[in-house]
Structure formats: structure tokens, C-alpha cells
Amino acid sequence: MGYPDDLKYSDEHEWVRVEGSIGTIGVTAYAAEQIGDIVFVELPGVGDTISATESFGVIESVKAVSELFAPVSGTVTEINEDLADSPEMVAADPHGDGWLIKVEMTDPSDLRSLKDSGDYELMVDDL
């Protein structure tokens, strides 16, 4: 499947791309494949705070509703507005245009508990 090297991955199948103090968060290709046909994404609002390992939204498919778990803590600075009309973008381009939110990270040490692409790929190979 392949997972970009510039991302860090959580055990809950979310990723974060760090640029300065901003973390862009999305779900992995593995998660998108498991979820199926995505029909709705519920995200926090700009200005909301999220905490690492805690739920920050939900993603709905034709077969299930799944919680989204934050890989890092921070304050939401942007949400992917395109997902309101095109939630299927999450599955079509999970590591790119299907990103979910951007946050101003409040605790960079959150990154230490995340996996690099090689370790994440090993984890999903065992599932």
C-alpha cells in the first residue's frame, strides 16, 4: 500500500504531517480502506482544542460509524471544508487532499509516541 515517509502514524490509524508548529491530521489509507464508502465526516470547529489519543470527530461509511482519534494535542486552526460536499475524498486521497484538520500543536512530545512509515506498515501487515 505504501505510507509517506513525511508522516507520523498512530496506532488508531491517523497520521500527522508536521510543518513548524502546525500538524495536518488525516486517516491512513489502511483506515480508509477498512471504513469503506465514506458518506459523512464530523470534525471539530476552528478554535476547538483536541487532545492526543482522544476522540475529535467521527467518520461515517455506508456500513459503520468510526471515531477519529487525535495523534497530537493542539488547537484547530483549519478544517478541510471540501469534505462537507465530498467526504469520499478521505478515501480517494487519504494522505493528500483527504486531510481532515490542521492544528497548532501544544505538545511536540506527542510525536514521540507515533510510528514512522516503516513501523506503521509492519503494524498493519500483522492485522
N, CA, C and O atoms as a GROMACS GRO file, in nm:
protein
  508
    1MET      N    1   0.084  -0.120   0.000
    1MET     CA    2   0.000   0.000   0.000
    1MET      C    3   0.088   0.125   0.000
    1MET      O    4   0.062   0.218  -0.077
    2GLY      N    5   0.188   0.129   0.083
    2GLY     CA    6   0.280   0.242   0.087
    2GLY      C    7   0.229   0.357   0.172
    2GLY      O    8   0.115   0.401   0.159
    3TYR      N    9   0.315   0.404   0.260
    3TYR     CA   10   0.281   0.513   0.350
    3TYR      C   11   0.391   0.618   0.342
    3TYR      O   12   0.508   0.586   0.358
    4PRO      N   13   0.354   0.745   0.318
    4PRO     CA   14   0.454   0.851   0.302
    4PRO      C   15   0.549   0.862   0.422
    4PRO      O   16   0.508   0.851   0.537
    5ASP      N   17   0.677   0.882   0.391
    5ASP     CA   18   0.780   0.893   0.494
    5ASP      C   19   0.774   1.023   0.573
    5ASP      O   20   0.830   1.032   0.682
    6ASP      N   21   0.704   1.125   0.520
    6ASP     CA   22   0.700   1.254   0.591
    6ASP      C   23   0.586   1.261   0.692
    6ASP      O   24   0.559   1.368   0.748
    7LEU      N   25   0.518   1.149   0.715
    7LEU     CA   26   0.409   1.146   0.812
    7LEU      C   27   0.448   1.063   0.934
    7LEU      O   28   0.536   0.978   0.926
    8LYS      N   29   0.381   1.089   1.045
    8LYS     CA   30   0.391   1.007   1.166
    8LYS      C   31   0.253   0.944   1.185
    8LYS      O   32   0.151   1.006   1.157
    9TYR      N   33   0.251   0.820   1.234
    9TYR     CA   34   0.127   0.742   1.238
    9TYR      C   35   0.092   0.697   1.379
    9TYR      O   36   0.180   0.664   1.460
   10SER      N   37  -0.039   0.695   1.408
   10SER     CA   38  -0.085   0.649   1.539
   10SER      C   39  -0.133   0.505   1.528
   10SER      O   40  -0.159   0.454   1.419
   11ASP      N   41  -0.144   0.439   1.643
   11ASP     CA   42  -0.196   0.303   1.647
   11ASP      C   43  -0.343   0.298   1.605
   11ASP      O   44  -0.393   0.192   1.569
   12GLU      N   45  -0.411   0.412   1.611
   12GLU     CA   46  -0.553   0.420   1.576
   12GLU      C   47  -0.573   0.452   1.428
   12GLU      O   48  -0.686   0.473   1.384
   13HIS      N   49  -0.464   0.456   1.351
   13HIS     CA   50  -0.466   0.473   1.204
   13HIS      C   51  -0.493   0.616   1.159
   13HIS      O   52  -0.550   0.639   1.052
   14GLU      N   53  -0.451   0.713   1.240
   14GLU     CA   54  -0.448   0.851   1.196
   14GLU      C   55  -0.302   0.888   1.170
   14GLU      O   56  -0.210   0.823   1.220
   15TRP      N   57  -0.283   0.992   1.090
   15TRP     CA   58  -0.148   1.040   1.063
   15TRP      C   59  -0.140   1.191   1.090
   15TRP      O   60  -0.241   1.260   1.097
   16VAL      N   61  -0.016   1.237   1.106
   16VAL     CA   62   0.007   1.381   1.120
   16VAL      C   63   0.130   1.417   1.036
   16VAL      O   64   0.231   1.347   1.038
   17ARG      N   65   0.119   1.527   0.964
   17ARG     CA   66   0.231   1.585   0.890
   17ARG      C   67   0.266   1.715   0.961
   17ARG      O   68   0.182   1.805   0.973
   18VAL      N   69   0.388   1.726   1.008
   18VAL     CA   70   0.430   1.842   1.087
   18VAL      C   71   0.507   1.940   1.000
   18VAL      O   72   0.605   1.905   0.934
   19GLU      N   73   0.461   2.066   1.002
   19GLU     CA   74   0.529   2.176   0.934
   19GLU      C   75   0.537   2.290   1.034
   19GLU      O   76   0.440   2.362   1.056
   20GLY      N   77   0.656   2.306   1.095
   20GLY     CA   78   0.672   2.403   1.203
   20GLY      C   79   0.592   2.357   1.323
   20GLY      O   80   0.611   2.246   1.372
   21SER      N   81   0.500   2.442   1.370
   21SER     CA   82   0.417   2.404   1.485
   21SER      C   83   0.278   2.358   1.442
   21SER      O   84   0.192   2.330   1.526
   22ILE      N   85   0.256   2.349   1.310
   22ILE     CA   86   0.126   2.307   1.258
   22ILE      C   87   0.130   2.158   1.221
   22ILE      O   88   0.220   2.112   1.152
   23GLY      N   89   0.030   2.087   1.270
   23GLY     CA   90   0.015   1.946   1.235
   23GLY      C   91  -0.111   1.927   1.152
   23GLY      O   92  -0.220   1.964   1.196
   24THR      N   93  -0.095   1.871   1.032
   24THR     CA   94  -0.209   1.836   0.949
   24THR      C   95  -0.243   1.691   0.980
   24THR      O   96  -0.154   1.605   0.980
   25ILE      N   97  -0.370   1.662   1.006
   25ILE     CA   98  -0.413   1.530   1.051
   25ILE      C   99  -0.510   1.468   0.950
   25ILE      O  100  -0.596   1.536   0.895
   26GLY      N  101  -0.493   1.339   0.928
   26GLY     CA  102  -0.584   1.265   0.841
   26GLY      C  103  -0.589   1.120   0.884
   26GLY      O  104  -0.528   1.082   0.984
   27VAL      N  105  -0.661   1.038   0.808
   27VAL     CA  106  -0.664   0.894   0.834
   27VAL      C  107  -0.579   0.825   0.729
   27VAL      O  108  -0.564   0.874   0.617
   28THR      N  109  -0.524   0.711   0.766
   28THR     CA  110  -0.436   0.639   0.675
   28THR      C  111  -0.514   0.568   0.564
   28THR      O  112  -0.635   0.548   0.575
   29ALA      N  113  -0.442   0.531   0.459
   29ALA     CA  114  -0.503   0.455   0.350
   29ALA      C  115  -0.561   0.324   0.402
   29ALA      O  116  -0.665   0.279   0.356
   30TYR      N  117  -0.493   0.263   0.498
   30TYR     CA  118  -0.543   0.139   0.558
   30TYR      C  119  -0.679   0.164   0.624
   30TYR      O  120  -0.773   0.088   0.602
   31ALA      N  121  -0.689   0.270   0.704
   31ALA     CA  122  -0.815   0.302   0.772
   31ALA      C  123  -0.925   0.331   0.670
   31ALA      O  124  -1.037   0.282   0.684
   32ALA      N  125  -0.893   0.410   0.569
   32ALA     CA  126  -0.994   0.446   0.468
   32ALA      C  127  -1.046   0.320   0.398
   32ALA      O  128  -1.165   0.309   0.371
   33GLU      N  129  -0.956   0.227   0.370
   33GLU     CA  130  -0.997   0.102   0.305
   33GLU      C  131  -1.088   0.020   0.397
   33GLU      O  132  -1.186  -0.038   0.351
   34GLN      N  133  -1.055   0.015   0.526
   34GLN     CA  134  -1.135  -0.061   0.622
   34GLN      C  135  -1.272   0.001   0.644
   34GLN      O  136  -1.371  -0.070   0.663
   35ILE      N  137  -1.278   0.134   0.642
   35ILE     CA  138  -1.404   0.204   0.667
   35ILE      C  139  -1.503   0.182   0.552
   35ILE      O  140  -1.622   0.164   0.576
   36GLY      N  141  -1.453   0.182   0.430
   36GLY     CA  142  -1.542   0.162   0.315
   36GLY      C  143  -1.586   0.294   0.255
   36GLY      O  144  -1.517   0.395   0.267
   37ASP      N  145  -1.702   0.293   0.190
   37ASP     CA  146  -1.754   0.411   0.121
   37ASP      C  147  -1.793   0.518   0.223
   37ASP      O  148  -1.892   0.504   0.294
   38ILE      N  149  -1.713   0.625   0.229
   38ILE     CA  150  -1.734   0.731   0.328
   38ILE      C  151  -1.843   0.826   0.280
   38ILE      O  152  -1.840   0.876   0.168
   39VAL      N  153  -1.941   0.849   0.369
   39VAL     CA  154  -2.055   0.932   0.332
   39VAL      C  155  -2.065   1.061   0.414
   39VAL      O  156  -2.137   1.154   0.376
   40PHE      N  157  -1.993   1.068   0.527
   40PHE     CA  158  -2.002   1.186   0.613
   40PHE      C  159  -1.882   1.191   0.706
   40PHE      O  160  -1.836   1.088   0.755
   41VAL      N  161  -1.831   1.312   0.731
   41VAL     CA  162  -1.723   1.334   0.826
   41VAL      C  163  -1.764   1.446   0.919
   41VAL      O  164  -1.799   1.555   0.874
   42GLU      N  165  -1.758   1.420   1.051
   42GLU     CA  166  -1.788   1.522   1.152
   42GLU      C  167  -1.658   1.564   1.217
   42GLU      O  168  -1.588   1.482   1.276
   43LEU      N  169  -1.626   1.692   1.206
   43LEU     CA  170  -1.498   1.744   1.256
   43LEU      C  171  -1.522   1.854   1.359
   43LEU      O  172  -1.630   1.914   1.362
   44PRO      N  173  -1.422   1.880   1.443
   44PRO     CA  174  -1.434   1.992   1.538
   44PRO      C  175  -1.432   2.125   1.463
   44PRO      O  176  -1.403   2.129   1.343
   45GLY      N  177  -1.461   2.233   1.533
   45GLY     CA  178  -1.457   2.365   1.472
   45GLY      C  179  -1.323   2.433   1.491
   45GLY      O  180  -1.245   2.395   1.579
   46VAL      N  181  -1.296   2.532   1.410
   46VAL     CA  182  -1.175   2.612   1.426
   46VAL      C  183  -1.179   2.676   1.564
   46VAL      O  184  -1.282   2.731   1.605
   47GLY      N  185  -1.068   2.668   1.637
   47GLY     CA  186  -1.059   2.722   1.772
   47GLY      C  187  -1.080   2.617   1.880
   47GLY      O  188  -1.044   2.639   1.995
   48ASP      N  189  -1.138   2.501   1.843
   48ASP     CA  190  -1.154   2.393   1.940
   48ASP      C  191  -1.019   2.333   1.974
   48ASP      O  192  -0.926   2.337   1.892
   49THR      N  193  -1.006   2.278   2.092
   49THR     CA  194  -0.884   2.208   2.130
   49THR      C  195  -0.907   2.058   2.125
   49THR      O  196  -1.015   2.009   2.158
   50ILE      N  197  -0.802   1.987   2.084
   50ILE     CA  198  -0.806   1.842   2.082
   50ILE      C  199  -0.690   1.790   2.165
   50ILE      O  200  -0.588   1.858   2.182
   51SER      N  201  -0.705   1.669   2.216
   51SER     CA  202  -0.600   1.608   2.300
   51SER      C  203  -0.556   1.476   2.239
   51SER      O  204  -0.638   1.398   2.191
   52ALA      N  205  -0.426   1.454   2.242
   52ALA     CA  206  -0.369   1.331   2.186
   52ALA      C  207  -0.439   1.210   2.245
   52ALA      O  208  -0.465   1.205   2.365
   53THR      N  209  -0.468   1.114   2.161
   53THR     CA  210  -0.532   0.985   2.190
   53THR      C  211  -0.682   0.996   2.218
   53THR      O  212  -0.748   0.895   2.241
   54GLU      N  213  -0.738   1.118   2.218
   54GLU     CA  214  -0.880   1.133   2.246
   54GLU      C  215  -0.958   1.158   2.117
   54GLU      O  216  -0.903   1.206   2.018
   55SER      N  217  -1.086   1.124   2.119
   55SER     CA  218  -1.171   1.139   2.002
   55SER      C  219  -1.190   1.287   1.968
   55SER      O  220  -1.210   1.370   2.056
   56PHE      N  221  -1.184   1.318   1.837
   56PHE     CA  222  -1.208   1.456   1.796
   56PHE      C  223  -1.315   1.465   1.687
   56PHE      O  224  -1.345   1.575   1.639
   57GLY      N  225  -1.372   1.354   1.648
   57GLY     CA  226  -1.475   1.356   1.545
   57GLY      C  227  -1.515   1.215   1.506
   57GLY      O  228  -1.471   1.117   1.567
   58VAL      N  229  -1.599   1.206   1.404
   58VAL     CA  230  -1.642   1.075   1.354
   58VAL      C  231  -1.639   1.074   1.202
   58VAL      O  232  -1.648   1.178   1.136
   59ILE      N  233  -1.625   0.954   1.150
   59ILE     CA  234  -1.630   0.932   1.006
   59ILE      C  235  -1.733   0.822   0.983
   59ILE      O  236  -1.728   0.716   1.045
   60GLU      N  237  -1.827   0.849   0.892
   60GLU     CA  238  -1.934   0.754   0.867
   60GLU      C  239  -1.921   0.695   0.728
   60GLU      O  240  -1.892   0.766   0.631
   61SER      N  241  -1.943   0.565   0.720
   61SER     CA  242  -1.948   0.497   0.591
   61SER      C  243  -2.085   0.434   0.577
   61SER      O  244  -2.169   0.445   0.667
   62VAL      N  245  -2.108   0.369   0.466
   62VAL     CA  246  -2.236   0.303   0.447
   62VAL      C  247  -2.254   0.186   0.542
   62VAL      O  248  -2.366   0.139   0.563
   63LYS      N  249  -2.141   0.138   0.602
   63LYS     CA  250  -2.152   0.022   0.690
   63LYS      C  251  -2.121   0.048   0.838
   63LYS      O  252  -2.150  -0.038   0.921
   64ALA      N  253  -2.063   0.163   0.872
   64ALA     CA  254  -2.025   0.185   1.012
   64ALA      C  255  -1.998   0.332   1.041
   64ALA      O  256  -1.981   0.414   0.951
   65VAL      N  257  -1.995   0.364   1.171
   65VAL     CA  258  -1.951   0.494   1.219
   65VAL      C  259  -1.825   0.470   1.302
   65VAL      O  260  -1.826   0.388   1.394
   66SER      N  261  -1.718   0.541   1.271
   66SER     CA  262  -1.591   0.522   1.341
   66SER      C  263  -1.545   0.654   1.402
   66SER      O  264  -1.557   0.760   1.341
   67GLU      N  265  -1.493   0.645   1.525
   67GLU     CA  266  -1.438   0.765   1.589
   67GLU      C  267  -1.301   0.797   1.530
   67GLU      O  268  -1.228   0.708   1.486
   68LEU      N  269  -1.268   0.925   1.531
   68LEU     CA  270  -1.137   0.972   1.491
   68LEU      C  271  -1.061   1.008   1.619
   68LEU      O  272  -1.115   1.074   1.708
   69PHE      N  273  -0.935   0.964   1.628
   69PHE     CA  274  -0.855   0.989   1.747
   69PHE      C  275  -0.735   1.076   1.713
   69PHE      O  276  -0.663   1.050   1.616
   70ALA      N  277  -0.714   1.179   1.792
   70ALA     CA  278  -0.607   1.275   1.767
   70ALA      C  279  -0.469   1.214   1.791
   70ALA      O  280  -0.444   1.156   1.896
   71PRO      N  281  -0.379   1.226   1.694
   71PRO     CA  282  -0.242   1.179   1.716
   71PRO      C  283  -0.159   1.278   1.799
   71PRO      O  284  -0.059   1.240   1.860
   72VAL      N  285  -0.202   1.406   1.800
   72VAL     CA  286  -0.132   1.510   1.876
   72VAL      C  287  -0.236   1.603   1.940
   72VAL      O  288  -0.352   1.606   1.900
   73SER      N  289  -0.191   1.678   2.039
   73SER     CA  290  -0.276   1.778   2.106
   73SER      C  291  -0.256   1.914   2.040
   73SER      O  292  -0.148   1.945   1.991
   74GLY      N  293  -0.363   1.994   2.041
   74GLY     CA  294  -0.349   2.128   1.986
   74GLY      C  295  -0.482   2.198   1.969
   74GLY      O  296  -0.587   2.148   2.010
   75THR      N  297  -0.475   2.315   1.907
   75THR     CA  298  -0.592   2.397   1.878
   75THR      C  299  -0.617   2.392   1.727
   75THR      O  300  -0.526   2.415   1.648
   76VAL      N  301  -0.739   2.363   1.690
   76VAL     CA  302  -0.774   2.352   1.549
   76VAL      C  303  -0.763   2.489   1.483
   76VAL      O  304  -0.825   2.586   1.527
   77THR      N  305  -0.683   2.496   1.376
   77THR     CA  306  -0.666   2.622   1.302
   77THR      C  307  -0.738   2.619   1.168
   77THR      O  308  -0.766   2.724   1.110
   78GLU      N  309  -0.768   2.499   1.118
   78GLU     CA  310  -0.833   2.487   0.988
   78GLU      C  311  -0.898   2.350   0.978
   78GLU      O  312  -0.847   2.252   1.031
   79ILE      N  313  -1.011   2.344   0.909
   79ILE     CA  314  -1.072   2.215   0.876
   79ILE      C  315  -1.082   2.205   0.725
   79ILE      O  316  -1.089   2.307   0.655
   80ASN      N  317  -1.083   2.085   0.675
   80ASN     CA  318  -1.094   2.064   0.531
   80ASN      C  319  -1.240   2.082   0.490
   80ASN      O  320  -1.319   1.988   0.496
   81GLU      N  321  -1.274   2.202   0.450
   81GLU     CA  322  -1.412   2.238   0.415
   81GLU      C  323  -1.463   2.156   0.297
   81GLU      O  324  -1.584   2.136   0.285
   82ASP      N  325  -1.375   2.109   0.210
   82ASP     CA  326  -1.416   2.032   0.092
   82ASP      C  327  -1.484   1.901   0.130
   82ASP      O  328  -1.560   1.846   0.050
   83LEU      N  329  -1.457   1.852   0.250
   83LEU     CA  330  -1.514   1.723   0.290
   83LEU      C  331  -1.664   1.730   0.316
   83LEU      O  332  -1.731   1.627   0.314
   84ALA      N  333  -1.718   1.849   0.340
   84ALA     CA  334  -1.862   1.863   0.364
   84ALA      C  335  -1.941   1.818   0.241
   84ALA      O  336  -2.043   1.750   0.254
   85ASP      N  337  -1.893   1.855   0.124
   85ASP     CA  338  -1.960   1.817   0.000
   85ASP      C  339  -1.902   1.692  -0.064
   85ASP      O  340  -1.968   1.626  -0.144
   86SER      N  341  -1.778   1.658  -0.029
   86SER     CA  342  -1.710   1.544  -0.092
   86SER      C  343  -1.637   1.458   0.012
   86SER      O  344  -1.514   1.450   0.009
   87PRO      N  345  -1.710   1.394   0.105
   87PRO     CA  346  -1.644   1.315   0.208
   87PRO      C  347  -1.564   1.197   0.151
   87PRO      O  348  -1.473   1.146   0.216
   88GLU      N  349  -1.599   1.155   0.030
   88GLU     CA  350  -1.526   1.044  -0.033
   88GLU      C  351  -1.380   1.079  -0.063
   88GLU      O  352  -1.301   0.989  -0.091
   89MET      N  353  -1.344   1.208  -0.058
   89MET     CA  354  -1.204   1.249  -0.078
   89MET      C  355  -1.112   1.184   0.026
   89MET      O  356  -0.995   1.160  -0.002
   90VAL      N  357  -1.166   1.156   0.145
   90VAL     CA  358  -1.084   1.094   0.250
   90VAL      C  359  -1.028   0.961   0.199
   90VAL      O  360  -0.911   0.930   0.222
   91ALA      N  361  -1.111   0.882   0.131
   91ALA     CA  362  -1.068   0.753   0.080
   91ALA      C  363  -0.993   0.766  -0.053
   91ALA      O  364  -0.901   0.690  -0.080
   92ALA      N  365  -1.032   0.863  -0.135
   92ALA     CA  366  -0.971   0.880  -0.266
   92ALA      C  367  -0.825   0.926  -0.256
   92ALA      O  368  -0.741   0.884  -0.336
   93ASP      N  369  -0.794   1.010  -0.158
   93ASP     CA  370  -0.658   1.062  -0.141
   93ASP      C  371  -0.629   1.082   0.008
   93ASP      O  372  -0.612   1.195   0.054
   94PRO      N  373  -0.623   0.970   0.084
   94PRO     CA  374  -0.615   0.982   0.231
   94PRO      C  375  -0.491   1.054   0.283
   94PRO      O  376  -0.498   1.116   0.389
   95HIS      N  377  -0.379   1.047   0.212
   95HIS     CA  378  -0.256   1.111   0.260
   95HIS      C  379  -0.232   1.246   0.195
   95HIS      O  380  -0.127   1.307   0.213
   96GLY      N  381  -0.331   1.294   0.118
   96GLY     CA  382  -0.316   1.422   0.049
   96GLY      C  383  -0.438   1.509   0.067
   96GLY      O  384  -0.462   1.562   0.176
   97ASP      N  385  -0.518   1.525  -0.041
   97ASP     CA  386  -0.634   1.614  -0.038
   97ASP      C  387  -0.743   1.570   0.058
   97ASP      O  388  -0.834   1.647   0.089
   98GLY      N  389  -0.737   1.446   0.106
   98GLY     CA  390  -0.836   1.396   0.200
   98GLY      C  391  -0.802   1.424   0.346
   98GLY      O  392  -0.860   1.362   0.436
   99TRP      N  393  -0.710   1.516   0.372
   99TRP     CA  394  -0.675   1.552   0.511
   99TRP      C  395  -0.800   1.603   0.583
   99TRP      O  396  -0.897   1.646   0.520
  100LEU      N  397  -0.797   1.598   0.716
  100LEU     CA  398  -0.914   1.635   0.796
  100LEU      C  399  -0.904   1.773   0.859
  100LEU      O  400  -0.985   1.862   0.831
  101ILE      N  401  -0.802   1.791   0.945
  101ILE     CA  402  -0.788   1.918   1.018
  101ILE      C  403  -0.640   1.957   1.028
  101ILE      O  404  -0.551   1.875   1.009
  102LYS      N  405  -0.618   2.085   1.059
  102LYS     CA  406  -0.485   2.135   1.092
  102LYS      C  407  -0.492   2.191   1.233
  102LYS      O  408  -0.589   2.258   1.270
  103VAL      N  409  -0.387   2.164   1.311
  103VAL     CA  410  -0.383   2.211   1.449
  103VAL      C  411  -0.251   2.280   1.479
  103VAL      O  412  -0.146   2.244   1.425
  104GLU      N  413  -0.258   2.380   1.566
  104GLU     CA  414  -0.138   2.440   1.625
  104GLU      C  415  -0.104   2.348   1.741
  104GLU      O  416  -0.175   2.346   1.842
  105MET      N  417   0.005   2.273   1.727
  105MET     CA  418   0.039   2.173   1.829
  105MET      C  419   0.083   2.240   1.959
  105MET      O  420   0.157   2.338   1.958
  106THR      N  421   0.035   2.185   2.070
  106THR     CA  422   0.068   2.240   2.200
  106THR      C  423   0.171   2.157   2.275
  106THR      O  424   0.230   2.205   2.372
  107ASP      N  425   0.196   2.034   2.231
  107ASP     CA  426   0.291   1.947   2.300
  107ASP      C  427   0.367   1.862   2.198
  107ASP      O  428   0.326   1.750   2.167
  108PRO      N  429   0.479   1.915   2.145
  108PRO     CA  430   0.554   1.842   2.044
  108PRO      C  431   0.601   1.703   2.090
  108PRO      O  432   0.633   1.618   2.006
  109SER      N  433   0.605   1.680   2.221
  109SER     CA  434   0.648   1.548   2.269
  109SER      C  435   0.545   1.440   2.233
  109SER      O  436   0.576   1.321   2.240
  110ASP      N  437   0.422   1.480   2.194
  110ASP     CA  438   0.323   1.382   2.147
  110ASP      C  439   0.378   1.300   2.030
  110ASP      O  440   0.343   1.184   2.013
  111LEU      N  441   0.464   1.361   1.952
  111LEU     CA  442   0.518   1.295   1.833
  111LEU      C  443   0.603   1.173   1.868
  111LEU      O  444   0.617   1.082   1.786
  112ARG      N  445   0.660   1.170   1.988
  112ARG     CA  446   0.747   1.059   2.027
  112ARG      C  447   0.674   0.925   2.033
  112ARG      O  448   0.735   0.820   2.014
  113SER      N  449   0.544   0.928   2.058
  113SER     CA  450   0.468   0.803   2.071
  113SER      C  451   0.415   0.753   1.936
  113SER      O  452   0.351   0.648   1.930
  114LEU      N  453   0.441   0.827   1.829
  114LEU     CA  454   0.390   0.789   1.698
  114LEU      C  455   0.493   0.708   1.620
  114LEU      O  456   0.613   0.711   1.648
  115LYS      N  457   0.443   0.635   1.521
  115LYS     CA  458   0.528   0.547   1.441
  115LYS      C  459   0.574   0.617   1.313
  115LYS      O  460   0.506   0.706   1.261
  116ASP      N  461   0.692   0.575   1.262
  116ASP     CA  462   0.732   0.619   1.129
  116ASP      C  463   0.665   0.526   1.028
  116ASP      O  464   0.599   0.430   1.066
  117SER      N  465   0.682   0.554   0.900
  117SER     CA  466   0.610   0.479   0.797
  117SER      C  467   0.644   0.330   0.799
  117SER      O  468   0.556   0.246   0.780
  118GLY      N  469   0.770   0.296   0.822
  118GLY     CA  470   0.811   0.155   0.825
  118GLY      C  471   0.746   0.079   0.939
  118GLY      O  472   0.696  -0.032   0.920
  119ASP      N  473   0.747   0.139   1.058
  119ASP     CA  474   0.685   0.072   1.174
  119ASP      C  475   0.534   0.061   1.158
  119ASP      O  476   0.474  -0.039   1.199
  120TYR      N  477   0.472   0.164   1.099
  120TYR     CA  478   0.327   0.157   1.078
  120TYR      C  479   0.294   0.047   0.977
  120TYR      O  480   0.199  -0.029   0.997
  121GLU      N  481   0.371   0.040   0.872
  121GLU     CA  482   0.346  -0.064   0.770
  121GLU      C  483   0.360  -0.204   0.830
  121GLU      O  484   0.282  -0.294   0.798
  122LEU      N  485   0.460  -0.223   0.916
  122LEU     CA  486   0.475  -0.352   0.984
  122LEU      C  487   0.353  -0.382   1.071
  122LEU      O  488   0.307  -0.496   1.076
  123MET      N  489   0.301  -0.280   1.139
  123MET     CA  490   0.185  -0.300   1.224
  123MET      C  491   0.063  -0.345   1.142
  123MET      O  492  -0.004  -0.440   1.180
  124VAL      N  493   0.035  -0.276   1.032
  124VAL     CA  494  -0.085  -0.312   0.955
  124VAL      C  495  -0.066  -0.444   0.880
  124VAL      O  496  -0.164  -0.513   0.851
  125ASP      N  497   0.057  -0.480   0.849
  125ASP     CA  498   0.082  -0.611   0.786
  125ASP      C  499   0.044  -0.725   0.879
  125ASP      O  500   0.010  -0.834   0.834
  126ASP      N  501   0.051  -0.698   1.011
  126ASP     CA  502   0.018  -0.801   1.110
  126ASP      C  503  -0.132  -0.807   1.143
  126ASP      O  504  -0.176  -0.895   1.216
  127LEU      N  505  -0.210  -0.713   1.087
  127LEU     CA  506  -0.354  -0.710   1.118
  127LEU      C  507  -0.432  -0.804   1.028
  127LEU      O  508  -0.555  -0.813   1.040
   0.00000   0.00000   0.00000
